[in-house]
Amino acid sequence: MRFQSKNVLITGASRGIGLSIAKAFAAEGAHVFMTARSEERLKAEAAAINNTGGSACWYIMDVASDKSVKQTTQAVLTDFGQIHILINNAAIAHQELFLKNDASIARMEMEVNYFGLLRVARAILPSMIEKNEGTLVVVSSVTGRVPYPTQSTYSASKAAIIAFSEALRGEVKPFGIKVIVILPGVTDTEMAKDIIIDGPPPQKPEKVARIVVDAVASGKKEVITNFPSRMFIILKKLVPNITDRIMISSSKRFIGNQK
Ligand SMILES: NC(=O)c1ccc[n+]([C@@H]2O[C@H](COP(=O)([O-])OP(=O)(O)OC[C@H]3O[C@@H](n4cnc5c(N)ncnc54)[C@H](OP(=O)(O)O)[C@@H]3O)[C@@H](O)[C@H]2O)c1
C-alpha cells in the first residue's frame, strides 16, 4: 500500500498498459482516475477495480483535443483538489513504409503522442507546482532510443517525448516535481497485435505496470522495462552499425510483404 490516498490520473487507461497501470496503482491504495475515449470500456474496467476493493473513477478525455483535456482536468482538480501522479500513457502507433504512409497519419501520431502529452502536462503541472509536489510519468518506448524501420513516424514521436521530458525535468525539479521516463519494449497489447516484428517475445502489460509503480516509488529517472530493450539501447551506443543491421533484419518480413 505504497500509494494510500494518492490521486493518480492515467491517460489511455481503457486497455493495455494504461489499464494495467490503473489496476497496479489501485492495488497499492491509490485513487485512480482512468481516462481515454472509449466510454464502455472505461466504465466496465473502473467498475471491476471498484468491485475488487480498489478506488477508481473514469472520465472521457481525448488527448488530441484542447477542449476535452481542459474540461476533464478542470473537473478532476475541482472535485478532488490534487493529482499527485500523472501517467502520460495514451498513444497510437502505425506500421508502414514512410513513403506509403499518409501524411495525415504521421500528423495524428504527433498530435496524440507528443502534443497530447504537452496538453495534459500543461493542464496539470500548475497545480503540482502550487502544492510543491508531484510526479509526471511519461510512457515512451524503446523505439524512442532505437528507432524501428517501418515505424519511423511513431519512433520520432516517442523520441520527441523523451527529449521534452528530459528538458522539463530541469524546469520542474525546483518545485519538488519528478519526471520519470518509461521505455517499454514490445508488449502484448492491442497496439502490438498488428505490428510485424521478428524479435524477442512480447512482455506482459502487467509486468510493465509493476515496473512503473516501482519506478514512481523509488523516484528513478528512466526505466527500460525488459532485458532485450536494455541490450538494444546499449548496443546502439557501442556498435550502432550492428544494431542497425539487427533492426533491418527484424523488419524484413514487413518490408518483404510491402514489395
Ligand atoms: N504495446 C507495445 O508494444 C508498446 C511498446 C512500447 C511502448 N508502448 C507505449 O505504451 C503506451 C500504451 O500502449 P498500449 O500498448 O497499451 O496501447 P493500446 O493497447 O493501443 O492502448 C492505447 C490507449 O491509448 C488510448 N488512446 C488512444 N488515442 C487516444 C486519444 N486520442 N486520447 C485519449 N486516449 C487515447 C486508448 O484508448 P481509447 O481508444 O479508448 O481512447 C488506449 O487506452 C503507449 O504510449 C505506447 O506507445 C507500447
The ligand as an SDF file (V2000), in Angstrom:
LIG
                    3D

 48 52  0  0  0  0  0  0  0  0999 V2000
    2.4480   -2.3040  -26.8890 N   0  0  0  0  0  0  0  0  0  0  0  0
    3.7260   -2.1000  -27.1490 C   0  0  0  0  0  0  0  0  0  0  0  0
    4.4170   -2.9630  -27.7480 O   0  0  0  0  0  0  0  0  0  0  0  0
    4.4040   -0.8460  -26.6710 C   0  0  0  0  0  0  0  0  0  0  0  0
    5.8040   -0.7930  -26.7120 C   0  0  0  0  0  0  0  0  0  0  0  0
    6.4520    0.3570  -26.3000 C   0  0  0  0  0  0  0  0  0  0  0  0
    5.7150    1.4310  -25.8280 C   0  0  0  0  0  0  0  0  0  0  0  0
    4.3540    1.3580  -25.7960 N   0  0  0  0  0  0  0  0  0  0  0  0
    3.6460    2.5410  -25.3020 C   0  0  0  0  0  0  0  0  0  0  0  0
    2.8220    2.1710  -24.2100 O   0  0  0  0  0  0  0  0  0  0  0  0
    1.6830    3.0270  -24.1680 C   0  0  0  0  0  0  0  0  0  0  0  0
    0.4240    2.1980  -24.0910 C   0  0  0  0  0  0  0  0  0  0  0  0
    0.3390    1.4040  -25.2620 O   0  0  0  0  0  0  0  0  0  0  0  0
   -0.5350    0.0660  -25.3490 P   0  0  0  0  0  0  0  0  0  0  0  0
    0.3260   -0.9550  -25.9550 O   0  0  0  0  0  0  0  0  0  0  0  0
   -1.2190   -0.1730  -24.0580 O   0  0  0  0  0  0  0  0  0  0  0  0
   -1.5770    0.5310  -26.4710 O   0  0  0  0  0  0  0  0  0  0  0  0
   -3.1440    0.2260  -26.6740 P   0  0  0  0  0  0  0  0  0  0  0  0
   -3.4880   -1.0990  -26.1450 O   0  0  0  0  0  0  0  0  0  0  0  0
   -3.4240    0.5520  -28.0910 O   0  0  0  0  0  0  0  0  0  0  0  0
   -3.8110    1.3380  -25.7280 O   0  0  0  0  0  0  0  0  0  0  0  0
   -3.6940    2.7010  -26.0480 C   0  0  0  0  0  0  0  0  0  0  0  0
   -4.5360    3.5140  -25.0840 C   0  0  0  0  0  0  0  0  0  0  0  0
   -4.4530    4.8780  -25.5020 O   0  0  0  0  0  0  0  0  0  0  0  0
   -5.7770    5.3920  -25.6290 C   0  0  0  0  0  0  0  0  0  0  0  0
   -5.8260    6.4350  -26.6370 N   0  0  0  0  0  0  0  0  0  0  0  0
   -5.5110    6.3580  -27.9640 C   0  0  0  0  0  0  0  0  0  0  0  0
   -5.7360    7.5410  -28.5570 N   0  0  0  0  0  0  0  0  0  0  0  0
   -6.1910    8.3940  -27.5920 C   0  0  0  0  0  0  0  0  0  0  0  0
   -6.5960    9.7340  -27.5830 C   0  0  0  0  0  0  0  0  0  0  0  0
   -6.6170   10.5000  -28.6920 N   0  0  0  0  0  0  0  0  0  0  0  0
   -6.9850   10.2850  -26.3820 N   0  0  0  0  0  0  0  0  0  0  0  0
   -7.0040    9.5430  -25.2660 C   0  0  0  0  0  0  0  0  0  0  0  0
   -6.6400    8.2520  -25.2130 N   0  0  0  0  0  0  0  0  0  0  0  0
   -6.2410    7.6900  -26.3690 C   0  0  0  0  0  0  0  0  0  0  0  0
   -6.6430    4.1700  -25.9600 C   0  0  0  0  0  0  0  0  0  0  0  0
   -7.9760    4.3490  -25.5070 O   0  0  0  0  0  0  0  0  0  0  0  0
   -9.2130    4.8630  -26.3900 P   0  0  0  0  0  0  0  0  0  0  0  0
   -9.0650    4.2530  -27.7490 O   0  0  0  0  0  0  0  0  0  0  0  0
  -10.3670    4.3850  -25.6140 O   0  0  0  0  0  0  0  0  0  0  0  0
   -9.1050    6.3460  -26.3980 O   0  0  0  0  0  0  0  0  0  0  0  0
   -5.9890    3.1160  -25.0990 C   0  0  0  0  0  0  0  0  0  0  0  0
   -6.4920    3.1780  -23.7820 O   0  0  0  0  0  0  0  0  0  0  0  0
    1.7790    3.9100  -25.4040 C   0  0  0  0  0  0  0  0  0  0  0  0
    2.3620    5.1340  -25.0650 O   0  0  0  0  0  0  0  0  0  0  0  0
    2.7070    3.1410  -26.3240 C   0  0  0  0  0  0  0  0  0  0  0  0
    3.3680    3.9700  -27.2410 O   0  0  0  0  0  0  0  0  0  0  0  0
    3.6890    0.2450  -26.1970 C   0  0  0  0  0  0  0  0  0  0  0  0
  1  2  1  0
  2  3  2  0
  2  4  1  0
  4  5  1  0
  4 48  2  0
  5  6  2  0
  6  7  1  0
  7  8  2  0
  8  9  1  0
  8 48  1  0
  9 10  1  0
  9 46  1  0
 10 11  1  0
 11 12  1  0
 11 44  1  0
 12 13  1  0
 13 14  1  0
 14 15  2  0
 14 16  1  0
 14 17  1  0
 17 18  1  0
 18 19  2  0
 18 20  1  0
 18 21  1  0
 21 22  1  0
 22 23  1  0
 23 24  1  0
 23 42  1  0
 24 25  1  0
 25 26  1  0
 25 36  1  0
 26 27  1  0
 26 35  1  0
 27 28  2  0
 28 29  1  0
 29 30  1  0
 29 35  2  0
 30 31  1  0
 30 32  2  0
 32 33  1  0
 33 34  2  0
 34 35  1  0
 36 37  1  0
 36 42  1  0
 37 38  1  0
 38 39  2  0
 38 40  1  0
 38 41  1  0
 42 43  1  0
 44 45  1  0
 44 46  1  0
 46 47  1  0
M  CHG  2   8   1  16  -1
M  END
$$$$
